Amino acid sequence: MEINDTLLSNNSGLAPVDQQSESAIASAASDFNTFLKLLTAQLRNQDPTSPLDSTQFVEQLASFSAVEQQIETNKRLESLAENLAVSGLEGATQWVGKQIEAVSSAARFQGETLNFVIPESNLGDSTEIRISDASGKVVYSEETDNQRRQFSWSGKNNDGDTVPNGDYVISVNRMTEGEVVDVSSALSLSKVLEARLDGSAVKLVLSNGGLINPGEITAVLDSVTQDAADEAS
């Protein structure tokens, strides 16, 4: 009776911790228990005149011992990743309630003016601001220069009608002789309402409906400054 090396080969390469599920770990652990049962049965039923080769025994045991250690290591890494995610979430709570400037072109119009900053650029000779609805249709556009400026959108289209509530995207198009030479994101001016875990990533929920990574924040604003901007719009 000889132990099938398939058990070893099936577990020689464990997936990275971020791709591993609890069921996969349980399966590997089950294989290890199966190995021990087979090994015990082999020792009990071996031919006394032709006993198990001790070298083979040591190699098989060492191989599966390494697999067991890898399983335990992956469990610890998984636990560490979870702890780091929670730690990151706790750190992100410092942004809640803050008025911020962040790279975010997505916004949700709910009847209130949305405020953005158009970054300065040396690309092209003019800038066209475009706002599109969820279907990609441009509902509003406006031309301006390439200087940094604040842009407020009241929710009206180019005909002066108020658009329906919903999700919109603002794009900053740098133009040369009427041709688009670069498209970039605007900077949203908004308040952080919530910090949440999205899988293992920390996300911040903005008052304008945007969802960003903390690393996309470019400035923290004085609430008085933001209030003045809201009044001006």
N, C-alpha and C positions, 0 to 999 in steps of 0.2 A: 504493500500500500504506500503510495507516494503523494505527498501534499501537492496540490495543483498550484503552480506559480502564478496562475491567473489572479489569485487573490492579491498577490504582491503587485503585479503589473497594473491592476485596476486602481491602486492607491498610490502609485509612485509619484504622481504629479497632482497635488491638490491645488484647486483653483485659488486665486487671490481672495483675501478675506471679504472684499467688497462684492464678490460674485458668489459667495458661498452661503447657502441656506442652512437652516438647522437640520433639515431633512438629509442634506448631504453629509453633515457631520455624523448624524445618527447612523447613516448607512455605512460610513467608514468604520465607526465603532462596532457596528454589528458584524462587519467583515472580520474585525480583529477577534471578536468572540468566537466566530466560526473557525478561524484559524487555530485558536487554542483548543477547541473541541476536536478538530481534525488531528491536531498534533497529539493530543492525549490518546485518541483512538489509535493512532499510528504506533505510539509507544506500547500500548497494551497488546496490540495484535501483530507486532513485528515478529519475524521469524528468528527464534533464538540462535539458529545457526548462521543467520545473516542479519545481524542487528543494524539499526539505523546508523549511517555514516555520521559520526559526531561532527565532522566539518560541515556537512550539509545542514545538520540540525542547527549549529551555531549561526550559519549564514542566514537561514530562514528566520530564526528567532531575532537576529540582529536587524534584518530588513524590516520585519513587522514592528519591531520596537521603535525603529526610526519613524515609521508611519504613525505610530501611536503618539510619539513626541510631536510630530507635525500637527496632528489633530489638536493636541492640547495647546500648541503654540497658536494655531489659528483661532481657537476659542478665546485665548487671551487677547489676541489682536482685535478680534471682533468686539470684545468687551471694551478694549481701549478706544476703539473707534467710536463706540457708543458714548463713552464718557467724554471724549473730545467734542463730539457733536453737542452734547448737553452743555459742556463748558462754553462752547462757541455761542450757543443760544443765550446762556446767561450773560455773556459779554455783550451780545447784540442788544440786550434790553436797555443798554445805556442810550440807544438812539430813540427809543419810544418817547413820543411827545416833542421831539426836536423838529424844528423847521430846517430842512436841508435842501441842498442843491445836489442833484444826482444825474448821472447819465441814464436817461430813460425817455424813450420816445412814445411809450404807450401811456394812454390816459383814459379814464372813464368819465365821460361827460354826464353829469347828473343835474343839469340846470344851473350850475355855478361856473364862474369864470375859471379857466385853467391858466396857470402861469408857467412860463418857460424862460430859459435864457438861450439865446442864439450865440454860440461861441464865435470868436473872431477867427478869420481864416485869410490866408494869402492865396488860396486857390480860386481861380476864376476872377471875374470882374464885378460880379453881383451875386446876390443870394435870393433864392426863391423858397419861401416857407410853404410847405404843402401839408394839409391835414386830410387824411383818408379815413373812410369808415372801415368796418370789419370786412367788407367785400373788396376793399382796395380802391374804391371809387374816391377820387379827390373831391371833397366837399367845400374846401376853402383853400385859397392860395394868395400869397402876398409877396411882392418883391421889395427888397431892401438892399442895403449895402453890406459889405463884409465885416463891419465892425461888430464887436460884442454888444448885444442889446437885450433888453427884456422884452418878451413878447407875451401878450395876454390874449386869449381867445375866449370870447363870450359865448361861443356855441352857435354862431350864425354862419350860414354858408355865403357864397359870393352873391347870392340874390337877396341877402338880408333876412332870410328866414331861419328860425331856430331849428337846428337839427334834432333828431330824436335822441333820447338818452341812450348811451351805449359806449362801446369801446372804440377808441380812435387812435390813430398813429400820426405823429408829427415827424416830418422828415425835413432836413436842411439840405437844400440842393444848391451847390455852387455852380454858377453859370458863366459861360463865355460865349458871347455872340449868340445867345439863345439856346446853346447846347449845354446839357448837364455834364460837368467834368468831375464832380464828386458828390456823393450822398453820405451824410453823416447824421448822427443822433443829436437831438436837442438836449438841453439840461433842464430837467423839471424842477420846479420850485414847489415843494410840498411838505406835508407833515407826516412823520412816521407814526402810524397807528398801532402797529403790531410787529413783533418778531416771532417767527415760527420756523419749525423744522420742515423742510421739503425733502423727504428722504433723509440723506445725511448732510444736506446743505442747509445753511441758515439763510432765510429770506426775510426781507423787510417789506411790510405792506404799507403803501403810501395812501394818503387821503385822496389823491387823484386817481386811485385804482391801480397804480403801478405796483409791480413786484420786482424788487431789486436785490442784488447781493450787497452786503455792507461795503465791499470794496469799490462799489460804483459811486459811493458818496464822494463828491468833490468839494463840498463846503458845508459848514453848519452856520445857519443864519440867525441873526438877532430876530426874535419874534416881532419886535417893534418894526424892523425893516420889512418883514414879510407882511405885517398888517397894513403898512403904508402902501405896499405894492398892491395888495388886494383892493384897497380903497381907490387907488389911482386907476385900477382897471374897471 
